[in-house]
């Protein structure tokens, strides 16, 4: 196959694998992704290498699992120093441009191999962030929490403080459309368009917030949900605010707003793909759509990520590749596979050290992919195939085995040949982890489960505090450093 001339990489943040209407999601409104899916190879078993933003994205552009690049959390500790996929494409003669969220672990606003970046990260930065500067230069400069209020409102569905025309999702769509309209059709190009939504806060603009005001499926809550929760589930669940019990009306509204955020992104993707069609560039462009990880969204009466349950560990992956037939693909794969797939399609050599593989290779024999969150005493690990998975939590000092999905029941049996096989593979992966900063906290998991705390972690912007204070008249004090801890009653 001849090398592709153009690559469009579309990415969302925290989008579950089961949120595209054409692929079976009854309530999703995603006409543009539906149309792309009809033209694409659809990978039904794609797993994130890390169910949290930064290490998953680092795996994507390094082609390495967290054990290889050294980061398994949103922390600055990392051993990988290269520019990875993006730098290799630039060096290979491609015009490379990133629009939107990249969430680099270090030097968040550096180029990291791209020739150009148009930046929009989650929190305002008047010095470095292009979207923040865009708002501050216009009539919306007083909107501080442009992605919605975080901290105590983090998972509460909320209406965007901005109208559709300047909403962060619309801005990403606008800038990507501009880049594609200016593109020289003869110049090899790699364009990445990366949306923050549907990452919380779930804050769509008017009138998109009302798009899903209909009956939604209730959260998936098997009777033994508690048994399927690891230390990290307990930690994030109480932090997100479900420790006082489940409010199904609230969970339904969260789900409505989450799906509305996805629909608004879908609309932008349609605008972006229409430019390719209008300019006659659609047919010879490699188009990829995926997300960094999923979202529990009330399943198992839990919210967030940081789990190896499919709701958070499995991601959508659509690849429209010139010369490759569309259709559903059943083999297991990972975001680490995108680097070798893209480089092969671009006609560029692969690096020597690589965990991923070309998804269109003719003779793949790989059966297992890995995922990791944290390390040391709080390490959470997974080995997954297209039909089953083994999960290990060091904090819980326990294995879980699942061979039916969505996960209802732990079927781990230390005498099972399959469990022993997966355990050997997973233990070898864990032993290969050379992360520079291991978590060495001593966790008494039983005490933690008995004495769980509701913790509000401050996640508000720190770069515009004085602007925020200046909006209040004298005599009204605002506490921008508040952190709550509420100890729940023992069961």
Helices and strands as residue ranges (DSSP letters): E 6-12, G 21-23, H 31-39, E 41-47, H 53-62, H 66-69, H 84-91, E 95-100, E 116-119, H 130-136, G 151-153, G 164-166, H 168-182, E 189-194, G 208-210, G 225-228, H 231-240, G 242-244, H 248-278, E 285-291, G 299-301, H 310-313, E 314-315, E 317-320, E 327-334, H 337-345, E 369-373, G 376-378, E 380-384, E 389-393, E 398-402, H 417-431, H 445-450, E 453-455, H 465-470, E 485-487
